[in-house]
Amino acid sequence: MADRPIPADIAGLSFEDALAELETIVRQLEAGQGKLDDNISAYERGALLRAHCEAKLREAQARVEMISRAADGTVTAKPANFD
């Protein structure tokens, strides 16, 4: 699943929209309703949505910088490390 490319309809979603759709899918699957084939398709879409959300978070992390001030007053920026 992780090797599948993200479909264009998912790739075009914002993080918030993708997360909202993923939450809907999770609720539906947790309810245990629906046909097996439909649930498998929903699960697969959910996995793609999750991968998209993770990629969006990595992009945001790369853009965030930590700003620090040295003792001499100089200001520097460096990539944030959230790990």
Phi, psi and omega in degrees: 000317183294338181278347180287138176293152179284124178299153184301324182293333176275318181301332180278354182280147171287166177303314184297318180292319179295319179294319179297317179294320178298317178298321178297316180298316180299315178300317180296317180292322178294331179291339177071020179264167173094169181279153182302312181299320178295320180292323177295317177298319179296319178298315179298317178295320178300320178296320177292320177297318179299316179299320178296316179298318178297320178295319178298319179295320177297320178298316180295318179300319180295333182274342181280136178235145174269131179254130180229153180245125179283167180301329180277002177095353179287146181253132178231156177237138177219154179301139178287148177238108183261003182281000000 
